[in-house]
Amino acid sequence: MKIISPEEVHAALSYPALVDTLQDAFSKEFTMPPRKVFMLDEKDDNTNAFALLPSWNDSIIGVKAFTYFPDNQGPEYKSLYSKILLFDRAHGEPIALVDGTSVTFWRTAAISGLASRLLSREDSESLLVLGTGNLSTFIIRAQASVRPLKRVMVWGRTPANAQKVVDQMSAELGDIEFTVVDNIEAACGQADIIVSATASHEPLVMGDWVKPGTHTDFIGNHHATKRECDTALVVKSKVYADSYDNCFKEAGEVLVPISEGVMTKDDVVGQLTEMCAGSVPLRESDTEITLFKSIGMALCDLVGAGLAYEQVSKG
């Protein structure tokens, strides 16, 4: 059984190859039981958790396990540890233990790229990224692999962190103009694609700011009562989700407007399986605003880890 490190994952994965592999996987049969999150004790102030995310398809079986200890202090411990265990589908033999944290960065951004491939205008040239965490650079790479980007704007609560992202990506993708922005409203009006991956519990993107033809993608929020955009944007958009189950449990971007009575579950046009299979309408004009809500799916971990294993095995 191979042990695949974060460094090996980063060397093995690339865009748009991972986007392509995910699109193919979502268009085929797979099984993905509900994820299980266990709180590690019953004290009111407990925040420590352990989670299991299983999935399988016709070639591979996998389970991601992670621990979340947000109160860990000091440099010797992280708040999150994640591993993905892979088994051969034909015989059930364990084949790899893959670093889960690095795969999560790659696959989360790849789903953003896949949604953009399916929903954004093919001539989209400008991208606005909200958030400067570890995921931000992966988002830019994934988006640039599926659309002919000429300009990328980066916003963060700490401008110095946004500048670090701009400096890093300018060196890496020299054909694209990178800028730090401090006015989200103005930047939204200039963007063909908007991706928000923040920890904000209050809307950052307002419907009145987004121009016709824009594709928007919201990644950061996993709370049923919180959201990264306002109701006005949702109402004026064609709305899609990575999965209905995720969306109707954890996506405040959709659940809050439903609670307000301005939309219903039926107003979510499709989920990734339907989008990749071509069984729901996608973008139908250059003036539509599309909105994709991503929570995260175990199949994405399976595909990302499986592709890393495949590439590492080739040597």
Sequence and secondary structure as in RCSB ss.txt:
>XXXX:A:sequence
MKIISPEEVHAALSYPALVDTLQDAFSKEFTMPPRKVFMLDEKDDNTNAFALLPSWNDSIIGVKAFTYFPDNQGP
EYKSLYSKILLFDRAHGEPIALVDGTSVTFWRTAAISGLASRLLSREDSESLLVLGTGNLSTFIIRAQASVRPLK
RVMVWGRTPANAQKVVDQMSAELGDIEFTVVDNIEAACGQADIIVSATASHEPLVMGDWVKPGTHTDFIGNHHAT
KRECDTALVVKSKVYADSYDNCFKEAGEVLVPISEGVMTKDDVVGQLTEMCAGSVPLRESDTEITLFKSIGMALC
DLVGAGLAYEQVSKG
>XXXX:A:secstr
 EEE HHHHHHH  TTHHHHHHHHHHTS  B    EEEES   TT   EEEEEEEE SSEEEEEEEEE TT  ST
T  SEEEEEEEEETTT  EEEEEEHHHHHHHHHHHHHHHHHHHHS TT  EEEEE  STHHHHHHHHHHHHS   
EEEEE SSHHHHHHHHHHHHHH TTSEEEE S HHHHHHH SEEEE    SS  B GGG  TT EEEE S   TT
  SB HHHHHTSEEEES HHHHHHH HHHHHHHHTTS  GGGEEEEHHHHHHT S    SSS  EEEE    HHH
HHHHHHHHHHHHHH 
